[in-house]
Amino acid sequence: MTEYTFTLSFVLGVGDADADALVERLGAAGCDDAVVGIGRRGRLALEFTREAEDAARAVGSAVADACSALPDAMLIEASPDLVGLTDVASLLGVTRQNVRKLIVCCDAPEPVPVHAGKPTIWRLAGVLRWLAREKRYPVPPELLEVAEATLQVNLAVEARDADPRVQAELAALLA
């Protein structure tokens, strides 16, 4: 069993204003391995350190537990997933300049960003796979695992807003 650290962010339902009651429900539902953050009104973040056989099971069970405790809440994001240079540096324990040299200032094609601008944003899983493959960079396997698991959660979250007809047409075009 390995420990995986990740965060799930929710928009709370209308009746979920009592912070103490939320914490009690989360604990009873199995989220006693999460730090609860209630900063912005109507939002909730749960930072988990969950032990499981793999990251997908850790993240999946945390989503299930949180959703059972918060039936009126809506999951909006799992992280780490969308990252900038500073985020990648922090996760790898190196400087931002080091990551900039590895990703931006190199001869190899960089990982494709989700947003190319200021700041540039990447999917962490893609950056980590690219660093391991192209740069032979020592990427912690559990970090890559959790990045891939949170990516899948976020793709599912984003897909709930997708038009099924458009998705079917795109799938046919991309096949």
Secondary structure, 3 states (H helix, E strand, C coil): CEEEEEEEEEECCCCCCCHHHHHHHHHHCCCCCEEEECCCCCEEEEEEEEEECCHHHHHHHHHHHHHHHCCCCEEEEEECCEECHHHHHHHHCCCHHHHHHHHCCCCCCCCCCCECCCCCEEEHHHHHHHHHHHCCCCCCHHHHHHHHHHHHHHHHHHHCCCCHHHHHHHHHHHC
